[in-house]
Amino acid sequence: SPDPTLNSNAKEQPMSHVLSCFDLSGDGRDLRAFVFVYGTLRQGHSNNNLLRNDVFFAEANTVERYTMVDAAGGAFPAVVMEPPTCTIHGDLYAVTDETLARLDRLEGTPHHYQRRRVLVETDEETVFAWIYIQLDVRDRPIVESGDWSRYLIDTYAT
């Protein structure tokens, strides 16, 4: 069911409806959830191989505003709920339960990151997706754009 903390009137569409919109309803994989990734799990980044058996839909943005920080000197980001500074840019995937369990282990859920459901929008759809959120990160540089890939290029490229 939708997260009651979301300030949105959007209705959650069944997974089968959204998969059919992306022409994947007969794909054969047991896709069970949408995951929105914004850091090392994104295409072209170090942990994206964990999503190799899942389905990339599109780049997407969160509907609500959050804050992205550089959590480890360019090694990985974190997203926190407060203060709400910008929408977060990332990749939307449909994943299996097995992939979701692997991602939980990678993210240290629930001790390091917590998995929360948020609304994300692509050019085609607005859907609920899991995102990994840290509860409290202090004294870290804010990624003003909300786009980790762009931040790495702007900040660390020589």
N, C-alpha and C positions, 0 to 999 in steps of 0.2 A: 504494500500500500504506500501511497505517497508520503513523503516526510512532512509532518504537520508544521514544521518550522519554516517551510518554504512559503514565501509570499507570492503565490501564483494561482491563477484560475485555470491553468492548463490541465487537461485531462490526460491521464496516463493511457497510452495506447498499448494494446496487447503486443507482446513480442512478435507474434505471427504477422500482425498488421504491418509493423515497421519492417520486418524482414521482407515481406512481399513488396513493400515500396522500394526496397533496394534489390529486388529480384533475387532474393536468397532463400525464399521460403522452402524450396525443395533442395537445399544445399546438401542435406544428409548429415551435417554435423549437429550435435546436440547443443546448440547455442542457447544459453540460458539467461545472460545478463549483458547489459551494456556497461562498459568501463570507459571512463574519460581519463586519459593519461596526459600529463603536462611536462614531464621531465625526462628522466633517463629511459623511460618506457616508450617514448615517442619514436617514430620512424627516424632512422639514422642515428639513434643514440645507443648507448652501451647496453641497456637491458631490453631492447626491443625484441631480441631473439626469444624472450619468454612468451611473446604473442605470435610466434611464427605459425602456429596451427589455428589461429583465430582469424576473424574477418575484420579488416580495416574498412570503415565506412567512409569517413571524411574527416577533414579538419573541422574543429568545432570550437565554440566559445561557451563558457558558462553564461547563464541568463543573469544570475545574481553576481554581485561584486564580492570579491575576496581580496586577500593580499598574498602575493607570491614573494618569497624571500630567497636569497642565495644562502642556503643553509650550511654550505661547506666549501666556500672559496671556489665556486665553479664546478664542484663535483656533483652536486644535486640540489634541486630546489625543494622548498616546502611551501604549501599553501595553508594559510590560517584563515579563520572566519572573520576575525576582527583585527584591525579596522578594515572596513570594506573600501578598497582603493580602486579596483578595476576588475573587469571581467578577465577570466583566465583563458588563454588560448592553448589548445592541445589537439589530440587525436581521439576519435571515438571508435571503439572496437566492440564487436559482439564476441563474447567469450563463453567457454564451457565452464562448468562448475570446477573442473580440475584446474583450469587456468586461474580462476578466481582464488582458489586455495594456494596456488604457487605465488600469486601476487601478494596475498596476505602474508605469506612467509617472508618474501622479499622486503615488504614494507614494515615488517615487525608489528603487525596488527595483533592486538590492540594497544601495545605498549609504546611504540614509536609513532606510528600513524594510525588514525582511525578511518575506517571506511564509512562514508556517508553517501546518501543519495541526493543528487542535485539535478536541476534541469540544465541541459546543454542544448545548443541549437547548431544545426548545420544549415546549409543553404536549402535543404529539402525538408527537414523535420526538426521538431523540438521533442526531446525524449528525456526521461529520467535515466541517469547513469550513476554508477558508483564512481566516487573520487576518493583519493587518499588525502586526508587533512591532518595536520598537526594541531594540537590544542594550544600550544604556547611556544612561540619562538621569539626570543628577544635579542636585540642588538645585532641583527643581521641586515645586510643591505636589501632594500626593497627593490624588486624587479618591477619598475613602474609600468612597463608595457604589458605585463602579465603573460609574456611570451618568452619562455626559457631559451628556445633556439636563437631568437633575435638577440636576447640579452648576452648569450655566450659570444656571439659574433661581435656585438658592440663593445663588450667589456674585455674579452680575453684574446680576441684575434689580433695578431701583430702585423 
